[in-house]
Amino acid sequence: MLRRLAALLATVALLAGCAAVEPQSYAGATPRLDLFEYFQGTVDAWGHFAERSGRVTKRFRVVIRGTIAGDTLTLDEDFAYADGSTSKRVWTIRRIDAHRYEGTAGDVVGTASGEAYGNALRWRYVLALDTGERVINVDFDDWMFLEGDGVMLNRSVMSKWGVRVGEVFLAFKKRT
């Protein structure tokens, strides 16, 4: 029985992987996203976390300050949550080539990887998420889409062992 279940889960994961959209499919989309250019300076963001059922359980605002030194972008992110709590994350992102990026942050396990084509960026990483009761590692699959006028939209799917546990939605606005 366990072998059948494992085979079924492997087949489902394989089929889901075959149907995945790749960043290259957005190569012709405009406006073109230059990650370093977009995040240099100050960007405001508003977002929420929705659990698997779709119920929003956490709302937040983020102020992001980006600085560039060579091929490295540093994002200093200050989070303010609707319940009054705050947190901070500092990303260090390195440009690998015209389309690929790698990044690290204090609560990211290992190295994040990203690919940008056209107006889209796919950013994947493992986050050590503090639930208040314990810390669990969850996979993040972020998609960011530059929409123009300094607006970028983001949808992140969070999963554990391949099972979706929630989503994070963000709207970014670059300060001019």
Steps between C-alpha positions, in 0.01 A plus 500: 500500500779741592682425174186573298450829681864597444472408130179703467657805668810472281283482187296803606820697575647400163188604311478829690863569414435437131223761494705770675542840335860607453626861522615488136135494389482870603808605298297731274288655775543867585591708687830317539592427862854588604508379860789727602349809337155437651620449858767772508370764740180457702208273414181468705303175508169381644413137539326220675540132577212267419492149638416200280125561536543854363431670835728800555673462836772766485518845337814711479680798351866497394743784437789378285822695460723377220868578444730377224873431516630346177302185424345487850163639603427531872134524602437622854135406572302628801167321557213647705210260563135589563526351850771756590799265478804572283782308337799559276664311215814595310551340160836492323435428132771435244450531125634183332430603140238692300218276629614316814540609862601340831419632845533444871325632810519419870184287502558339159639146506780472246490716188198642318499488122318717250445541129368814332367530144286781360286641781522191722728361770472156654675485839528169691636432846449319831395721792549408867153613609444573869140399574518616861500137615793376293709576192415306186669512161257579219559529127415835338427531129471875430382654174542876459352694207591860419182679390629853428472832686725358772253222588602136535275212608621189682344163574689249712390143547623343822530122520633231729590158357337607172165584664379861474458650848421859409563801279645845543374785282689829469461825309818708465519871416835661424542847649594765248 
